[in-house]
Amino acid sequence: MDDDYDIPTPHEHAVEEAAERDNDRLAQKVALMTAILSTVGALINYQSGNAQTEAMFLKNESILKQTQASDQWAYYQARSTKAHIADAAAALATVPAVSERFIAERDKENRERAEVQRTAARLEAESRKLAAESDAKLRPHERLALALSCVQIAVALAAITVLTRRRWLLWGVGLAALVGLGAAVSAFVVS
């Protein structure tokens, strides 16, 4: 009859309560660590998205300037063609007044063509500058994406730690979190 009932001794009862309290402390510590890591992850995600948005805006502006420059170069070609036609017409004209009118038109086209050329070159330079700024804004995004991935791995390892009660997994949590924080800091220091 003694084998049917297992009555724990006071010592066994005390050991079980201590283990439960210890596991509750582990869960509380990991929950706090997870909350902090999630907050850091949210900040990293915001900075990464912000960098990406700014880079896309600058890239779009660069493309717009390049398109405007292409339009100016097309206009330059049209002016050049008109100047050549006026020059040919002046050479073929037999009446001096007509020839002078075509020469004046050619000279006007050449002056306007020079202005169009300066505008096109300025727009191309602005486009290159905006493209370089876009690339510079995007550089931190890559490191921030790595940082966010590491922080997410740390949060996942923290959850596994609580579920399995394996304290040694906390080393993985700490390592992943440190790598993530290091990558986030390097995104701003290196850039």
Residue pairs with C-beta under 8 A, 6 or more apart in sequence:
8 16
23 165
26 161
26 162
26 165
26 167
27 162
30 158
30 159
30 161
30 162
30 170
30 173
31 162
33 158
33 173
34 155
34 158
34 159
37 151
37 154
37 155
37 158
37 177
38 155
40 151
40 177
40 180
40 181
40 184
41 148
41 151
41 152
41 155
41 180
44 144
44 147
44 148
44 151
44 180
44 184
45 144
45 148
47 140
47 144
47 184
47 187
48 140
48 141
48 144
48 145
48 147
48 148
51 137
51 138
51 140
51 141
51 144
52 138
52 141
54 137
55 134
55 135
55 137
55 138
55 141
56 134
58 130
58 131
58 133
58 134
58 137
59 130
59 131
59 134
61 130
62 127
62 128
62 130
62 131
62 134
63 127
65 123
65 124
65 126
65 127
65 130
66 123
66 124
66 127
68 123
69 120
69 121
69 123
69 124
69 127
72 116
72 117
72 119
72 120
72 123
73 120
75 116
76 113
76 116
76 117
76 120
79 109
79 112
79 113
79 116
80 109
80 113
82 105
82 109
83 106
83 109
83 110
83 113
86 102
86 103
86 105
86 106
86 109
87 102
87 103
87 106
89 102
90 99
90 100
90 102
90 103
90 106
91 99
93 99
93 102
136 191
139 187
139 190
139 191
140 187
140 188
140 191
141 187
142 187
143 183
143 184
143 186
143 187
143 190
144 183
144 184
144 187
146 180
146 183
147 180
147 181
147 182
147 183
147 184
147 187
148 180
149 180
150 176
150 177
150 179
150 180
150 183
151 176
151 177
151 180
151 181
153 176
153 180
154 172
154 173
154 174
154 176
154 177
154 180
157 169
157 172
157 173
157 176
158 170
158 173
160 166
160 169
161 167
161 169
161 170
161 173
